[in-house]
Every structure is written in structure tokens, then in C-alpha cells.
Amino acid sequence: MNKTRCSWVSADPLYIQYHDTEWGVPERDPRALWECLMLEGFQAGLSWITVLKRREGFRAAFQGFDPAVVARFTAADVNRLMQDPGIIRARAKIEATIGGAKAFLAMRDKGEDFSAFAWGFVNGTPLRRVDGAVPASTPLSADISKALKARGFKFVGPTIVYAWMQATGMVDDHAPECFCRAR
């Protein structure tokens, strides 16, 4: 049986698996939400498949995206990561990930759960696109971007945030004909 997918999905098996099993599935785990946001930041200026193909390298390099570990990374760790061919070697993005870990922990230490923070913007329920073109950003993604930046996050502009919202299921932007729509 041929499944109808969103038009952006290439024939790459990794992309198909990602689309079919992850993209748009509501993610509620705070650490997983943070990992995805950090990876979306690495995507800036690149295609998602570039990040996706390196995701396991990122997970190894960033110690499983454990915020408590990443927040303790030093300048020596940044230099080490700049030599790691398994990731995208962009100093500003690496430093933003370390800063993002610190921001995540600061939120937690103040009693602010990252998942509750994120999902609070959509009242805990995925938004669903009715029809039409998928936007690159929305007023809501701009509001979330502003709130993230106020907490110390970087590489979280409205476009990156909207991609993160799509990836983590806060918004369902599967095409109306896609078999994954509104699962």
C-alpha cells in the first residue's frame, strides 16, 4: 500500500521514518523538547535532513542532550566539538546549545517545567492547520521566540520556533491528504 505523505518528504528512508514516526507527534518530555529545540537551532541556514543525518552524532557529542551535563561544558568542550565531524561545527550554535542547557536548568530551578511552558502556548492541545500554505512563522511562534529569548535561549527566532512547534506536535501541519494528519 502506498501511503500519501507531505510533499516535503524525500525518498530518503531516514526522512520517511522521521516523517512517519516523529514529525508532528506531540512530544511532552521536557528534555526531548529541549533537544529538538537545540537541533532546530543547528538547522538555521541548512536543511533539516542535514541535521537529521547527524542527529546521533549530536547526541553523542552533547552527552545525550542531558542539560545538566551540557550546562557544564567549558571552552575546551567547545573546541572539542568544533573538531567533531559528526556534528555541524558552528561555534555560535554550539555555544547557544550550552547556553540553552543553562536556560533550561534555570527554568527548572525556578519551578518552571519546560514542557508546561511550551505546551502552555497552545493550551496543551496541538493546533491544526485547516488548509492553505504552511507558514514559515506565525505571531504565536514570534511570541514563543520572545519568551525563550527572555529566558536566555539563542537561535530561537520565530522561524526556528515554528519548525520546532511542527516537529514536536504543538502544531499539526501535515498536509490534509497525508496519512499522518491528525493522528
DRENDO-1510 file (C-alpha; in Angstrom, 1 decimal, always signed):
<recs>
REC; n; res; u; v; w
REC; 1; MET; +0.0; +0.0; +0.0 .
REC; 2; ASN; +1.4; +3.4; -1.0 .
REC; 3; LYS; +1.0; +6.0; +1.7 .
REC; 4; THR; +0.4; +9.6; +0.8 .
REC; 5; ARG; +2.8; +11.8; +2.7 .
REC; 6; CYS; +3.6; +15.5; +3.0 .
REC; 7; SER; +5.2; +16.8; -0.2 .
REC; 8; TRP; +8.4; +17.8; +1.6 .
REC; 9; VAL; +9.3; +14.2; +2.4 .
REC; 10; SER; +12.0; +12.9; +0.1 .
REC; 11; ALA; +12.6; +9.3; -0.8 .
REC; 12; ASP; +15.4; +9.1; +1.8 .
REC; 13; PRO; +14.4; +6.3; +4.2 .
REC; 14; LEU; +15.6; +8.3; +7.2 .
REC; 15; TYR; +13.4; +11.2; +6.2 .
REC; 16; ILE; +10.4; +8.9; +5.6 .
REC; 17; GLN; +10.9; +7.3; +9.0 .
REC; 18; TYR; +11.2; +10.7; +10.7 .
REC; 19; HIS; +8.0; +12.0; +9.0 .
REC; 20; ASP; +6.0; +8.8; +9.7 .
REC; 21; THR; +7.0; +8.3; +13.3 .
REC; 22; GLU; +8.2; +11.6; +14.8 .
REC; 23; TRP; +7.3; +14.8; +13.0 .
REC; 24; GLY; +4.1; +16.3; +14.3 .
REC; 25; VAL; +3.7; +13.7; +17.1 .
REC; 26; PRO; +3.0; +15.5; +20.4 .
REC; 27; GLU; +6.2; +15.4; +22.5 .
REC; 28; ARG; +5.7; +16.2; +26.2 .
REC; 29; ASP; +9.0; +15.2; +27.7 .
REC; 30; PRO; +10.9; +18.4; +28.7 .
REC; 31; ARG; +14.3; +17.0; +27.9 .
REC; 32; ALA; +13.2; +15.8; +24.5 .
REC; 33; LEU; +11.5; +19.1; +23.7 .
REC; 34; TRP; +14.7; +20.9; +24.6 .
REC; 35; GLU; +16.8; +18.6; +22.5 .
REC; 36; CYS; +14.6; +19.2; +19.5 .
REC; 37; LEU; +14.8; +23.0; +20.0 .
REC; 38; MET; +18.6; +22.8; +20.1 .
REC; 39; LEU; +18.7; +20.7; +16.9 .
REC; 40; GLU; +16.3; +23.1; +15.2 .
REC; 41; GLY; +18.8; +25.9; +16.1 .
REC; 42; PHE; +21.5; +23.9; +14.3 .
REC; 43; GLN; +19.3; +23.8; +11.3 .
REC; 44; ALA; +19.4; +27.6; +10.8 .
REC; 45; GLY; +20.6; +28.2; +7.3 .
REC; 46; LEU; +20.6; +24.4; +6.4 .
REC; 47; SER; +18.1; +21.7; +5.5 .
REC; 48; TRP; +16.6; +19.5; +8.2 .
REC; 49; ILE; +17.9; +16.4; +6.6 .
REC; 50; THR; +21.4; +17.7; +7.2 .
REC; 51; VAL; +20.7; +17.8; +10.9 .
REC; 52; LEU; +18.7; +14.6; +10.9 .
REC; 53; LYS; +21.6; +12.7; +9.3 .
REC; 54; ARG; +23.9; +13.9; +12.1 .
REC; 55; ARG; +21.4; +13.5; +15.0 .
REC; 56; GLU; +23.2; +10.5; +16.5 .
REC; 57; GLY; +26.5; +12.4; +16.2 .
REC; 58; PHE; +24.9; +15.3; +18.0 .
REC; 59; ARG; +23.5; +13.0; +20.7 .
REC; 60; ALA; +27.0; +11.5; +21.3 .
REC; 61; ALA; +28.7; +14.9; +21.2 .
REC; 62; PHE; +26.2; +16.5; +23.6 .
REC; 63; GLN; +26.1; +13.6; +26.0 .
REC; 64; GLY; +22.6; +12.5; +25.2 .
REC; 65; PHE; +21.4; +16.1; +25.4 .
REC; 66; ASP; +21.4; +15.9; +29.2 .
REC; 67; PRO; +21.0; +19.6; +30.1 .
REC; 68; ALA; +22.8; +19.1; +33.5 .
REC; 69; VAL; +25.9; +17.8; +31.7 .
REC; 70; VAL; +25.8; +20.2; +28.7 .
REC; 71; ALA; +25.5; +23.2; +31.0 .
REC; 72; ARG; +28.9; +22.3; +32.5 .
REC; 73; PHE; +30.6; +22.3; +29.1 .
REC; 74; THR; +33.7; +24.5; +29.0 .
REC; 75; ALA; +35.7; +26.3; +26.4 .
REC; 76; ALA; +37.7; +23.1; +26.0 .
REC; 77; ASP; +34.5; +21.3; +25.2 .
REC; 78; VAL; +33.5; +23.9; +22.6 .
REC; 79; ASN; +36.9; +23.5; +21.0 .
REC; 80; ARG; +36.5; +19.7; +21.0 .
REC; 81; LEU; +33.1; +20.0; +19.4 .
REC; 82; MET; +34.5; +22.3; +16.8 .
REC; 83; GLN; +36.6; +19.3; +15.7 .
REC; 84; ASP; +33.8; +16.8; +15.7 .
REC; 85; PRO; +32.9; +15.7; +12.1 .
REC; 86; GLY; +29.7; +14.1; +13.4 .
REC; 87; ILE; +28.0; +17.4; +14.1 .
REC; 88; ILE; +27.6; +20.8; +12.4 .
REC; 89; ARG; +30.6; +22.7; +13.6 .
REC; 90; ALA; +29.3; +26.2; +14.2 .
REC; 91; ARG; +30.8; +27.8; +17.3 .
REC; 92; ALA; +27.8; +30.2; +17.8 .
REC; 93; LYS; +25.3; +27.2; +17.6 .
REC; 94; ILE; +27.4; +25.1; +20.0 .
REC; 95; GLU; +27.7; +27.9; +22.5 .
REC; 96; ALA; +23.9; +28.5; +22.1 .
REC; 97; THR; +23.3; +24.9; +23.0 .
REC; 98; ILE; +25.4; +25.2; +26.1 .
REC; 99; GLY; +23.6; +28.4; +27.0 .
REC; 100; GLY; +20.3; +26.7; +26.2 .
REC; 101; ALA; +21.1; +24.0; +28.7 .
REC; 102; LYS; +21.8; +26.7; +31.4 .
REC; 103; ALA; +18.5; +28.4; +30.5 .
REC; 104; PHE; +16.6; +25.1; +30.7 .
REC; 105; LEU; +18.1; +24.4; +34.1 .
REC; 106; ALA; +17.4; +27.9; +35.3 .
REC; 107; MET; +13.7; +27.5; +34.4 .
REC; 108; ARG; +13.6; +24.2; +36.2 .
REC; 109; ASP; +15.3; +25.7; +39.3 .
REC; 110; LYS; +12.6; +28.4; +39.3 .
REC; 111; GLY; +9.9; +25.7; +39.2 .
REC; 112; GLU; +9.1; +26.3; +35.5 .
REC; 113; ASP; +8.7; +23.0; +33.7 .
REC; 114; PHE; +9.9; +23.3; +30.1 .
REC; 115; SER; +7.1; +21.1; +28.7 .
REC; 116; ALA; +4.4; +23.0; +30.6 .
REC; 117; PHE; +6.0; +26.3; +29.4 .
REC; 118; ALA; +5.9; +25.2; +25.7 .
REC; 119; TRP; +2.6; +23.5; +25.7 .
REC; 120; GLY; +1.0; +26.4; +27.6 .
REC; 121; PHE; +1.2; +28.5; +24.5 .
REC; 122; VAL; -1.2; +26.1; +22.8 .
REC; 123; ASN; -3.3; +25.3; +25.8 .
REC; 124; GLY; -2.0; +21.8; +25.9 .
REC; 125; THR; -3.6; +20.9; +22.6 .
REC; 126; PRO; -2.0; +20.7; +19.1 .
REC; 127; LEU; -3.1; +23.5; +16.7 .
REC; 128; ARG; -4.3; +22.2; +13.4 .
REC; 129; ARG; -3.8; +23.9; +10.1 .
REC; 130; VAL; -7.1; +23.9; +8.2 .
REC; 131; ASP; -5.8; +24.4; +4.7 .
REC; 132; GLY; -3.5; +26.6; +2.6 .
REC; 133; ALA; +0.2; +27.2; +2.6 .
REC; 134; VAL; +2.3; +26.3; +5.6 .
REC; 135; PRO; +3.7; +29.5; +7.1 .
REC; 136; ALA; +7.4; +29.8; +7.9 .
REC; 137; SER; +6.5; +31.6; +11.2 .
REC; 138; THR; +3.3; +32.9; +12.9 .
REC; 139; PRO; +2.5; +35.5; +15.5 .
REC; 140; LEU; +2.4; +32.7; +18.1 .
REC; 141; SER; +5.9; +31.4; +17.1 .
REC; 142; ALA; +7.1; +35.1; +17.5 .
REC; 143; ASP; +5.6; +35.2; +21.0 .
REC; 144; ILE; +7.3; +31.9; +22.0 .
REC; 145; SER; +10.5; +33.1; +20.5 .
REC; 146; LYS; +10.4; +36.3; +22.6 .
REC; 147; ALA; +9.6; +34.3; +25.7 .
REC; 148; LEU; +12.5; +31.9; +25.0 .
REC; 149; LYS; +14.9; +34.8; +24.4 .
REC; 150; ALA; +13.8; +36.4; +27.6 .
REC; 151; ARG; +14.9; +33.2; +29.4 .
REC; 152; GLY; +18.3; +33.3; +27.7 .
REC; 153; PHE; +17.9; +31.0; +24.7 .
REC; 154; LYS; +19.6; +31.8; +21.4 .
REC; 155; PHE; +18.9; +30.6; +17.9 .
REC; 156; VAL; +15.2; +30.6; +18.7 .
REC; 157; GLY; +13.8; +33.1; +16.2 .
REC; 158; PRO; +10.2; +32.8; +15.0 .
REC; 159; THR; +11.0; +30.6; +12.1 .
REC; 160; ILE; +13.1; +28.1; +14.1 .
REC; 161; VAL; +10.4; +28.1; +16.8 .
REC; 162; TYR; +7.7; +27.4; +14.3 .
REC; 163; ALA; +9.7; +24.4; +12.9 .
REC; 164; TRP; +10.1; +23.2; +16.5 .
REC; 165; MET; +6.4; +23.5; +17.0 .
REC; 166; GLN; +5.7; +21.4; +13.9 .
REC; 167; ALA; +8.3; +18.8; +14.8 .
REC; 168; THR; +7.1; +18.4; +18.4 .
REC; 169; GLY; +3.4; +18.3; +17.5 .
REC; 170; MET; +2.4; +21.6; +19.0 .
REC; 171; VAL; +1.0; +22.3; +15.6 .
REC; 172; ASP; -0.2; +19.7; +13.1 .
REC; 173; ASP; +1.0; +20.9; +9.7 .
REC; 174; HIS; +0.7; +17.5; +8.0 .
REC; 175; ALA; -0.9; +18.1; +4.6 .
REC; 176; PRO; -4.7; +17.3; +4.6 .
REC; 177; GLU; -4.1; +14.3; +2.3 .
REC; 178; CYS; -1.1; +12.9; +4.5 .
REC; 179; PHE; -1.9; +9.7; +6.3 .
REC; 180; CYS; -0.3; +11.2; +9.4 .
REC; 181; ARG; -2.8; +14.0; +9.6 .
REC; 182; ALA; -4.5; +14.4; +13.0 .
REC; 183; ARG; -3.3; +11.1; +14.4 .
</recs>
